[in-house]
Amino acid sequence: MSKFILSPAIPQLPSGDLKRTADFFRNCLGFTDFTLFAEHGHLIARREQVEIHFWDAGSEDEARKYGSASSCYIRVKNIEHLYKELKGRNAPFGYELTNQPWGMNEMQVNDPYGNAIRFGEVISS
């Protein structure tokens, strides 16, 4: 009997300008690997094991319309170190590192189109 294996989910978020999105993820979030498919309106951004895809929404206004309802969640080990790095990069926080009632220590950074990029680590007891 064959068994399938699920891999991590890859979010696909809207962008109003793929180059601006790549610059933001490089400068504010420390992503280092980018693949742009300009003719197809698609960008892939990677950092370590995280991969996020972006699609061209056609305009900045459309990207903000969709982005205001879009988010992704990235689990982190040693989140305090990432928090300090992102603070040093002047990332625009939606909210800073906070212990949440659902057992996660998390923070949110908003990209230029309103996509909420959340990072979280399980709070150890």
N, CA, C and O atoms as a GROMACS GRO file, in nm:
protein
  500
    1MET      N    1   0.084  -0.118   0.000
    1MET     CA    2   0.000   0.000   0.000
    1MET      C    3   0.089   0.124   0.000
    1MET      O    4   0.180   0.135   0.082
    2SER      N    5   0.064   0.218  -0.092
    2SER     CA    6   0.138   0.344  -0.098
    2SER      C    7   0.086   0.440   0.007
    2SER      O    8  -0.032   0.441   0.041
    3LYS      N    9   0.176   0.521   0.056
    3LYS     CA   10   0.137   0.625   0.150
    3LYS      C   11   0.191   0.756   0.098
    3LYS      O   12   0.307   0.765   0.057
    4PHE      N   13   0.108   0.858   0.100
    4PHE     CA   14   0.156   0.989   0.058
    4PHE      C   15   0.216   1.062   0.177
    4PHE      O   16   0.191   1.028   0.292
    5ILE      N   17   0.296   1.163   0.147
    5ILE     CA   18   0.360   1.245   0.249
    5ILE      C   19   0.328   1.390   0.219
    5ILE      O   20   0.353   1.437   0.108
    6LEU      N   21   0.274   1.461   0.315
    6LEU     CA   22   0.247   1.603   0.298
    6LEU      C   23   0.372   1.684   0.332
    6LEU      O   24   0.443   1.652   0.428
    7SER      N   25   0.399   1.785   0.255
    7SER     CA   26   0.510   1.877   0.281
    7SER      C   27   0.452   2.005   0.340
    7SER      O   28   0.330   2.024   0.340
    8PRO      N   29   0.538   2.094   0.390
    8PRO     CA   30   0.486   2.220   0.443
    8PRO      C   31   0.407   2.298   0.338
    8PRO      O   32   0.440   2.296   0.220
    9ALA      N   33   0.304   2.365   0.384
    9ALA     CA   34   0.224   2.451   0.296
    9ALA      C   35   0.306   2.572   0.253
    9ALA      O   36   0.392   2.620   0.328
   10ILE      N   37   0.280   2.620   0.133
   10ILE     CA   38   0.350   2.739   0.082
   10ILE      C   39   0.244   2.846   0.055
   10ILE      O   40   0.161   2.829  -0.034
   11PRO      N   41   0.247   2.955   0.131
   11PRO     CA   42   0.148   3.060   0.108
   11PRO      C   43   0.171   3.130  -0.026
   11PRO      O   44   0.284   3.140  -0.074
   12GLN      N   45   0.063   3.177  -0.085
   12GLN     CA   46   0.068   3.256  -0.208
   12GLN      C   47  -0.003   3.387  -0.180
   12GLN      O   48  -0.124   3.390  -0.158
   13LEU      N   49   0.073   3.495  -0.180
   13LEU     CA   50   0.022   3.625  -0.138
   13LEU      C   51   0.024   3.725  -0.253
   13LEU      O   52   0.105   3.711  -0.345
   14PRO      N   53  -0.064   3.825  -0.249
   14PRO     CA   54  -0.067   3.925  -0.355
   14PRO      C   55   0.046   4.027  -0.343
   14PRO      O   56   0.094   4.057  -0.233
   15SER      N   57   0.087   4.078  -0.458
   15SER     CA   58   0.187   4.185  -0.465
   15SER      C   59   0.143   4.287  -0.569
   15SER      O   60   0.088   4.251  -0.673
   16GLY      N   61   0.167   4.412  -0.541
   16GLY     CA   62   0.139   4.518  -0.638
   16GLY      C   63   0.260   4.550  -0.724
   16GLY      O   64   0.248   4.617  -0.826
   17ASP      N   65   0.378   4.501  -0.682
   17ASP     CA   66   0.503   4.524  -0.755
   17ASP      C   67   0.600   4.417  -0.705
   17ASP      O   68   0.649   4.425  -0.592
   18LEU      N   69   0.628   4.319  -0.788
   18LEU     CA   70   0.709   4.205  -0.744
   18LEU      C   71   0.850   4.245  -0.704
   18LEU      O   72   0.906   4.188  -0.611
   19LYS      N   73   0.909   4.344  -0.772
   19LYS     CA   74   1.044   4.389  -0.735
   19LYS      C   75   1.040   4.456  -0.597
   19LYS      O   76   1.128   4.432  -0.514
   20ARG      N   77   0.939   4.539  -0.574
   20ARG     CA   78   0.926   4.604  -0.442
   20ARG      C   79   0.906   4.499  -0.332
   20ARG      O   80   0.962   4.512  -0.223
   21THR      N   81   0.828   4.396  -0.362
   21THR     CA   82   0.808   4.287  -0.266
   21THR      C   83   0.940   4.217  -0.236
   21THR      O   84   0.972   4.192  -0.120
   22ALA      N   85   1.018   4.186  -0.340
   22ALA     CA   86   1.148   4.121  -0.321
   22ALA      C   87   1.240   4.209  -0.237
   22ALA      O   88   1.306   4.160  -0.145
   23ASP      N   89   1.244   4.338  -0.267
   23ASP     CA   90   1.328   4.430  -0.190
   23ASP      C   91   1.287   4.434  -0.043
   23ASP      O   92   1.372   4.433   0.046
   24PHE      N   93   1.156   4.437  -0.017
   24PHE     CA   94   1.107   4.439   0.121
   24PHE      C   95   1.147   4.311   0.194
   24PHE      O   96   1.198   4.317   0.306
   25PHE      N   97   1.125   4.196   0.131
   25PHE     CA   98   1.157   4.070   0.198
   25PHE      C   99   1.308   4.053   0.217
   25PHE      O  100   1.351   3.989   0.313
   26ARG      N  101   1.387   4.109   0.129
   26ARG     CA  102   1.534   4.105   0.145
   26ARG      C  103   1.576   4.198   0.258
   26ARG      O  104   1.647   4.157   0.350
   27ASN      N  105   1.533   4.323   0.252
   27ASN     CA  106   1.583   4.425   0.344
   27ASN      C  107   1.520   4.419   0.483
   27ASN      O  108   1.590   4.441   0.583
   28CYS      N  109   1.392   4.391   0.492
   28CYS     CA  110   1.323   4.394   0.622
   28CYS      C  111   1.313   4.258   0.689
   28CYS      O  112   1.308   4.250   0.812
   29LEU      N  113   1.309   4.150   0.609
   29LEU     CA  114   1.289   4.018   0.668
   29LEU      C  115   1.406   3.923   0.646
   29LEU      O  116   1.401   3.809   0.692
   30GLY      N  117   1.510   3.967   0.576
   30GLY     CA  118   1.631   3.887   0.562
   30GLY      C  119   1.621   3.768   0.468
   30GLY      O  120   1.703   3.677   0.476
   31PHE      N  121   1.521   3.768   0.379
   31PHE     CA  122   1.515   3.660   0.280
   31PHE      C  123   1.632   3.677   0.183
   31PHE      O  124   1.673   3.789   0.153
   32THR      N  125   1.686   3.565   0.136
   32THR     CA  126   1.811   3.573   0.059
   32THR      C  127   1.803   3.513  -0.081
   32THR      O  128   1.892   3.538  -0.163
   33ASP      N  129   1.700   3.438  -0.110
   33ASP     CA  130   1.692   3.367  -0.238
   33ASP      C  131   1.561   3.404  -0.306
   33ASP      O  132   1.453   3.386  -0.249
   34PHE      N  133   1.569   3.455  -0.428
   34PHE     CA  134   1.451   3.499  -0.501
   34PHE      C  135   1.453   3.445  -0.642
   34PHE      O  136   1.557   3.442  -0.707
   35THR      N  137   1.337   3.403  -0.690
   35THR     CA  138   1.321   3.364  -0.829
   35THR      C  139   1.202   3.442  -0.882
   35THR      O  140   1.090   3.429  -0.832
   36LEU      N  141   1.226   3.522  -0.984
   36LEU     CA  142   1.122   3.606  -1.043
   36LEU      C  143   1.084   3.550  -1.179
   36LEU      O  144   1.170   3.530  -1.265
   37PHE      N  145   0.958   3.527  -1.198
   37PHE     CA  146   0.902   3.488  -1.327
   37PHE      C  147   0.816   3.605  -1.374
   37PHE      O  148   0.694   3.599  -1.370
   38ALA      N  149   0.883   3.712  -1.419
   38ALA     CA  150   0.814   3.836  -1.454
   38ALA      C  151   0.707   3.815  -1.560
   38ALA      O  152   0.598   3.872  -1.551
   39GLU      N  153   0.738   3.733  -1.660
   39GLU     CA  154   0.641   3.711  -1.768
   39GLU      C  155   0.515   3.638  -1.720
   39GLU      O  156   0.412   3.642  -1.787
   40HIS      N  157   0.524   3.572  -1.606
   40HIS     CA  158   0.408   3.502  -1.549
   40HIS      C  159   0.353   3.573  -1.425
   40HIS      O  160   0.257   3.526  -1.364
   41GLY      N  161   0.414   3.686  -1.386
   41GLY     CA  162   0.368   3.760  -1.270
   41GLY      C  163   0.380   3.683  -1.141
   41GLY      O  164   0.288   3.680  -1.059
   42HIS      N  165   0.497   3.619  -1.121
   42HIS     CA  166   0.515   3.533  -1.004
   42HIS      C  167   0.655   3.552  -0.946
   42HIS      O  168   0.753   3.563  -1.019
   43LEU      N  169   0.663   3.556  -0.814
   43LEU     CA  170   0.789   3.567  -0.741
   43LEU      C  171   0.792   3.461  -0.633
   43LEU      O  172   0.692   3.437  -0.566
   44ILE      N  173   0.907   3.396  -0.617
   44ILE     CA  174   0.928   3.302  -0.508
   44ILE      C  175   1.039   3.360  -0.420
   44ILE      O  176   1.147   3.393  -0.468
   45ALA      N  177   1.010   3.372  -0.291
   45ALA     CA  178   1.107   3.423  -0.194
   45ALA      C  179   1.136   3.312  -0.093
   45ALA      O  180   1.045   3.243  -0.047
   46ARG      N  181   1.265   3.295  -0.060
   46ARG     CA  182   1.305   3.189   0.034
   46ARG      C  183   1.403   3.244   0.138
   46ARG      O  184   1.485   3.331   0.112
   47ARG      N  185   1.389   3.188   0.257
   47ARG     CA  186   1.487   3.208   0.364
   47ARG      C  187   1.489   3.080   0.444
   47ARG      O  188   1.387   3.037   0.499
   48GLU      N  189   1.607   3.019   0.451
   48GLU     CA  190   1.621   2.889   0.516
   48GLU      C  191   1.516   2.794   0.458
   48GLU      O  192   1.515   2.771   0.337
   49GLN      N  193   1.430   2.737   0.542
   49GLN     CA  194   1.332   2.641   0.492
   49GLN      C  195   1.197   2.705   0.457
   49GLN      O  196   1.103   2.634   0.420
   50VAL      N  197   1.187   2.836   0.469
   50VAL     CA  198   1.062   2.905   0.441
   50VAL      C  199   1.058   2.948   0.296
   50VAL      O  200   1.156   2.999   0.242
   51GLU      N  201   0.944   2.926   0.233
   51GLU     CA  202   0.922   2.968   0.095
   51GLU      C  203   0.785   3.034   0.087
   51GLU      O  204   0.685   2.978   0.133
   52ILE      N  205   0.781   3.152   0.028
   52ILE     CA  206   0.654   3.224   0.008
   52ILE      C  207   0.647   3.262  -0.139
   52ILE      O  208   0.745   3.310  -0.197
   53HIS      N  209   0.532   3.240  -0.199
   53HIS     CA  210   0.508   3.278  -0.338
   53HIS      C  211   0.422   3.404  -0.342
   53HIS      O  212   0.335   3.425  -0.257
   54PHE      N  213   0.448   3.487  -0.440
   54PHE     CA  214   0.371   3.611  -0.460
   54PHE      C  215   0.320   3.616  -0.602
   54PHE      O  216   0.390   3.577  -0.696
   55TRP      N  217   0.198   3.663  -0.618
   55TRP     CA  218   0.140   3.679  -0.750
   55TRP      C  219   0.110   3.826  -0.773
   55TRP      O  220   0.073   3.899  -0.681
   56ASP      N  221   0.125   3.868  -0.896
   56ASP     CA  222   0.103   4.007  -0.934
   56ASP      C  223  -0.047   4.033  -0.938
   56ASP      O  224  -0.119   3.976  -1.019
   57ALA      N  225  -0.093   4.120  -0.849
   57ALA     CA  226  -0.235   4.152  -0.838
   57ALA      C  227  -0.280   4.253  -0.944
   57ALA      O  228  -0.398   4.285  -0.951
   58GLY      N  229  -0.188   4.302  -1.026
   58GLY     CA  230  -0.225   4.393  -1.133
   58GLY      C  231  -0.207   4.540  -1.100
   58GLY      O  232  -0.180   4.621  -1.188
   59SER      N  233  -0.221   4.575  -0.973
   59SER     CA  234  -0.199   4.713  -0.930
   59SER      C  235  -0.174   4.713  -0.780
   59SER      O  236  -0.206   4.617  -0.710
   60GLU      N  237  -0.117   4.823  -0.732
   60GLU     CA  238  -0.093   4.833  -0.589
   60GLU      C  239  -0.224   4.839  -0.511
   60GLU      O  240  -0.233   4.783  -0.402
   61ASP      N  241  -0.326   4.905  -0.568
   61ASP     CA  242  -0.456   4.912  -0.499
   61ASP      C  243  -0.519   4.774  -0.486
   61ASP      O  244  -0.570   4.738  -0.380
   62GLU      N  245  -0.515   4.695  -0.593
   62GLU     CA  246  -0.570   4.559  -0.588
   62GLU      C  247  -0.491   4.473  -0.489
   62GLU      O  248  -0.550   4.396  -0.413
   63ALA      N  249  -0.358   4.488  -0.489
   63ALA     CA  250  -0.276   4.410  -0.395
   63ALA      C  251  -0.311   4.446  -0.251
   63ALA      O  252  -0.319   4.357  -0.166
   64ARG      N  253  -0.333   4.573  -0.223
   64ARG     CA  254  -0.370   4.614  -0.086
   64ARG      C  255  -0.509   4.562  -0.049
   64ARG      O  256  -0.534   4.526   0.066
   65LYS      N  257  -0.600   4.559  -0.147
   65LYS     CA  258  -0.736   4.507  -0.121
   65LYS      C  259  -0.727   4.360  -0.079
   65LYS      O  260  -0.786   4.321   0.022
   66TYR      N  261  -0.654   4.279  -0.155
   66TYR     CA  262  -0.640   4.138  -0.122
   66TYR      C  263  -0.546   4.118  -0.002
   66TYR      O  264  -0.570   4.034   0.084
   67GLY      N  265  -0.438   4.196   0.002
   67GLY     CA  266  -0.339   4.183   0.109
   67GLY      C  267  -0.396   4.213   0.246
   67GLY      O  268  -0.352   4.156   0.346
   68SER      N  269  -0.495   4.302   0.253
   68SER     CA  270  -0.554   4.335   0.383
   68SER      C  271  -0.625   4.215   0.445
   68SER      O  272  -0.657   4.216   0.564
   69ALA      N  273  -0.651   4.111   0.364
   69ALA     CA  274  -0.716   3.990   0.415
   69ALA      C  275  -0.625   3.867   0.403
   69ALA      O  276  -0.671   3.754   0.418
   70SER      N  277  -0.496   3.890   0.376
   70SER     CA  278  -0.403   3.778   0.354
   70SER      C  279  -0.298   3.772   0.464
   70SER      O  280  -0.256   3.875   0.518
   71SER      N  281  -0.258   3.650   0.495
   71SER     CA  282  -0.152   3.633   0.595
   71SER      C  283  -0.086   3.498   0.577
   71SER      O  284  -0.137   3.411   0.506
   72CYS      N  285   0.028   3.483   0.641
   72CYS     CA  286   0.090   3.352   0.651
   72CYS      C  287   0.153   3.343   0.790
   72CYS      O  288   0.180   3.444   0.854
   73TYR      N  289   0.176   3.220   0.835
   73TYR     CA  290   0.229   3.196   0.969
   73TYR      C  291   0.354   3.111   0.955
   73TYR      O  292   0.352   3.005   0.891
   74ILE      N  293   0.462   3.157   1.016
   74ILE     CA  294   0.590   3.088   1.009
   74ILE      C  295   0.631   3.051   1.152
   74ILE      O  296   0.646   3.138   1.237
   75ARG      N  297   0.648   2.923   1.176
   75ARG     CA  298   0.693   2.878   1.308
   75ARG      C  299   0.844   2.896   1.319
   75ARG      O  300   0.918   2.873   1.223
   76VAL      N  301   0.889   2.937   1.436
   76VAL     CA  302   1.028   2.975   1.459
   76VAL      C  303   1.079   2.908   1.587
   76VAL      O  304   1.004   2.890   1.682
   77LYS      N  305   1.207   2.872   1.587
   77LYS     CA  306   1.275   2.833   1.711
   77LYS      C  307   1.365   2.951   1.747
   77LYS      O  308   1.428   3.010   1.659
   78ASN      N  309   1.371   2.984   1.875
   78ASN     CA  310   1.450   3.099   1.923
   78ASN      C  311   1.400   3.230   1.862
   78ASN      O  312   1.477   3.306   1.804
   79ILE      N  313   1.272   3.254   1.877
   79ILE     CA  314   1.209   3.369   1.814
   79ILE      C  315   1.265   3.503   1.864
   79ILE      O  316   1.262   3.602   1.791
   80GLU      N  317   1.316   3.506   1.987
   80GLU     CA  318   1.371   3.632   2.038
   80GLU      C  319   1.487   3.680   1.951
   80GLU      O  320   1.503   3.801   1.932
   81HIS      N  321   1.568   3.588   1.899
   81HIS     CA  322   1.680   3.625   1.813
   81HIS      C  323   1.629   3.683   1.681
   81HIS      O  324   1.683   3.782   1.631
   82LEU      N  325   1.526   3.622   1.625
   82LEU     CA  326   1.467   3.676   1.501
   82LEU      C  327   1.406   3.812   1.528
   82LEU      O  328   1.419   3.903   1.446
   83TYR      N  329   1.338   3.827   1.640
   83TYR     CA  330   1.278   3.955   1.676
   83TYR      C  331   1.384   4.066   1.679
   83TYR      O  332   1.362   4.174   1.624
   84LYS      N  333   1.496   4.039   1.743
   84LYS     CA  334   1.604   4.139   1.750
   84LYS      C  335   1.657   4.171   1.610
   84LYS      O  336   1.685   4.287   1.579
   85GLU      N  337   1.671   4.069   1.527
   85GLU     CA  338   1.719   4.093   1.390
   85GLU      C  339   1.620   4.183   1.314
   85GLU      O  340   1.661   4.279   1.249
   86LEU      N  341   1.492   4.150   1.322
   86LEU     CA  342   1.392   4.228   1.248
   86LEU      C  343   1.382   4.370   1.302
   86LEU      O  344   1.361   4.464   1.225
   87LYS      N  345   1.396   4.388   1.434
   87LYS     CA  346   1.400   4.524   1.490
   87LYS      C  347   1.517   4.601   1.431
   87LYS      O  348   1.503   4.718   1.396
   88GLY      N  349   1.633   4.536   1.420
   88GLY     CA  350   1.752   4.600   1.363
   88GLY      C  351   1.736   4.633   1.215
   88GLY      O  352   1.802   4.723   1.164
   89ARG      N  353   1.647   4.562   1.147
   89ARG     CA  354   1.620   4.588   1.006
   89ARG      C  355   1.506   4.689   0.988
   89ARG      O  356   1.466   4.719   0.876
   90ASN      N  357   1.454   4.741   1.100
   90ASN     CA  358   1.342   4.836   1.099
   90ASN      C  359   1.219   4.780   1.029
   90ASN      O  360   1.150   4.852   0.956
   91ALA      N  361   1.191   4.653   1.052
   91ALA     CA  362   1.072   4.590   0.995
   91ALA      C  363   0.947   4.659   1.051
   91ALA      O  364   0.943   4.692   1.170
   92PRO      N  365   0.847   4.681   0.968
   92PRO     CA  366   0.724   4.746   1.015
   92PRO      C  367   0.630   4.646   1.085
   92PRO      O  368   0.554   4.574   1.020
   93PHE      N  369   0.638   4.644   1.217
   93PHE     CA  370   0.560   4.548   1.294
   93PHE      C  371   0.413   4.587   1.298
   93PHE      O  372   0.378   4.703   1.320
   94GLY      N  373   0.327   4.488   1.277
   94GLY     CA  374   0.185   4.504   1.305
   94GLY      C  375   0.165   4.494   1.455
   94GLY      O  376   0.085   4.568   1.513
   95TYR      N  377   0.239   4.402   1.517
   95TYR     CA  378   0.253   4.395   1.662
   95TYR      C  379   0.386   4.326   1.692
   95TYR      O  380   0.431   4.238   1.618
   96GLU      N  381   0.446   4.369   1.802
   96GLU     CA  382   0.576   4.316   1.839
   96GLU      C  383   0.559   4.187   1.918
   96GLU      O  384   0.447   4.142   1.944
   97LEU      N  385   0.670   4.127   1.957
   97LEU     CA  386   0.670   3.996   2.022
   97LEU      C  387   0.577   3.996   2.143
   97LEU      O  388   0.594   4.076   2.236
   98THR      N  389   0.478   3.906   2.141
   98THR     CA  390   0.373   3.902   2.242
   98THR      C  391   0.337   3.758   2.275
   98THR      O  392   0.321   3.676   2.184
   99ASN      N  393   0.322   3.728   2.404
   99ASN     CA  394   0.271   3.597   2.444
   99ASN      C  395   0.120   3.597   2.422
   99ASN      O  396   0.048   3.677   2.481
  100GLN      N  397   0.074   3.506   2.338
  100GLN     CA  398  -0.067   3.499   2.304
  100GLN      C  399  -0.137   3.395   2.389
  100GLN      O  400  -0.073   3.300   2.434
  101PRO      N  401  -0.268   3.411   2.413
  101PRO     CA  402  -0.341   3.316   2.497
  101PRO      C  403  -0.349   3.176   2.436
  101PRO      O  404  -0.382   3.080   2.506
  102TRP      N  405  -0.320   3.162   2.307
  102TRP     CA  406  -0.324   3.029   2.243
  102TRP      C  407  -0.189   2.958   2.252
  102TRP      O  408  -0.164   2.861   2.180
  103GLY      N  409  -0.101   3.008   2.340
  103GLY     CA  410   0.023   2.936   2.370
  103GLY      C  411   0.139   2.963   2.276
  103GLY      O  412   0.234   2.885   2.270
  104MET      N  413   0.132   3.073   2.204
  104MET     CA  414   0.240   3.109   2.112
  104MET      C  415   0.298   3.244   2.152
  104MET      O  416   0.225   3.335   2.193
  105ASN      N  417   0.430   3.256   2.139
  105ASN     CA  418   0.498   3.385   2.150
  105ASN      C  419   0.515   3.429   2.005
  105ASN      O  420   0.589   3.366   1.930
  106GLU      N  421   0.448   3.536   1.965
  106GLU     CA  422   0.446   3.569   1.823
  106GLU      C  423   0.454   3.718   1.798
  106GLU      O  424   0.434   3.801   1.886
  107MET      N  425   0.485   3.747   1.672
  107MET     CA  426   0.493   3.886   1.624
  107MET      C  427   0.442   3.888   1.481
  107MET      O  428   0.433   3.785   1.415
  108GLN      N  429   0.407   4.008   1.435
  108GLN     CA  430   0.357   4.024   1.299
  108GLN      C  431   0.426   4.141   1.232
  108GLN      O  432   0.441   4.248   1.289
  109VAL      N  433   0.468   4.117   1.108
  109VAL     CA  434   0.523   4.222   1.024
  109VAL      C  435   0.429   4.236   0.905
  109VAL      O  436   0.385   4.136   0.848
  110ASN      N  437   0.397   4.359   0.868
  110ASN     CA  438   0.310   4.383   0.754
  110ASN      C  439   0.394   4.425   0.634
  110ASN      O  440   0.475   4.517   0.642
  111ASP      N  441   0.373   4.356   0.521
  111ASP     CA  442   0.448   4.393   0.401
  111ASP      C  443   0.384   4.516   0.336
  111ASP      O  444   0.280   4.562   0.383
  112PRO      N  445   0.442   4.570   0.230
  112PRO     CA  446   0.390   4.693   0.171
  112PRO      C  447   0.245   4.684   0.122
  112PRO      O  448   0.181   4.787   0.100
  113TYR      N  449   0.192   4.564   0.103
  113TYR     CA  450   0.056   4.548   0.052
  113TYR      C  451  -0.041   4.497   0.158
  113TYR      O  452  -0.153   4.456   0.127
  114GLY      N  453   0.003   4.498   0.284
  114GLY     CA  454  -0.085   4.463   0.394
  114GLY      C  455  -0.088   4.316   0.428
  114GLY      O  456  -0.160   4.276   0.519
  115ASN      N  457  -0.011   4.233   0.358
  115ASN     CA  458  -0.003   4.092   0.394
  115ASN      C  459   0.059   4.081   0.533
  115ASN      O  460   0.165   4.137   0.559
  116ALA      N  461  -0.008   4.010   0.621
  116ALA     CA  462   0.042   3.991   0.757
  116ALA      C  463   0.134   3.870   0.758
  116ALA      O  464   0.090   3.758   0.732
  117ILE      N  465   0.262   3.893   0.789
  117ILE     CA  466   0.359   3.785   0.800
  117ILE      C  467   0.379   3.762   0.949
  117ILE      O  468   0.443   3.842   1.017
  118ARG      N  469   0.324   3.652   1.000
  118ARG     CA  470   0.331   3.623   1.143
  118ARG      C  471   0.436   3.517   1.169
  118ARG      O  472   0.450   3.420   1.095
  119PHE      N  473   0.510   3.538   1.276
  119PHE     CA  474   0.612   3.445   1.322
  119PHE      C  475   0.575   3.402   1.462
  119PHE      O  476   0.537   3.486   1.544
  120GLY      N  477   0.584   3.273   1.492
  120GLY     CA  478   0.546   3.228   1.625
  120GLY      C  479   0.626   3.109   1.673
  120GLY      O  480   0.672   3.026   1.595
  121GLU      N  481   0.643   3.105   1.805
  121GLU     CA  482   0.710   2.992   1.871
  121GLU      C  483   0.623   2.947   1.988
  121GLU      O  484   0.567   3.029   2.061
  122VAL      N  485   0.612   2.816   2.004
  122VAL     CA  486   0.534   2.762   2.116
  122VAL      C  487   0.600   2.808   2.247
  122VAL      O  488   0.721   2.799   2.264
  123ILE      N  489   0.516   2.857   2.338
  123ILE     CA  490   0.564   2.899   2.470
  123ILE      C  491   0.592   2.775   2.553
  123ILE      O  492   0.502   2.694   2.577
  124SER      N  493   0.718   2.761   2.597
  124SER     CA  494   0.751   2.644   2.680
  124SER      C  495   0.701   2.666   2.821
  124SER      O  496   0.698   2.778   2.872
  125SER      N  497   0.661   2.556   2.881
  125SER     CA  498   0.609   2.567   3.018
  125SER      C  499   0.719   2.568   3.119
  125SER      O  500   0.694   2.577   3.239
   0.00000   0.00000   0.00000
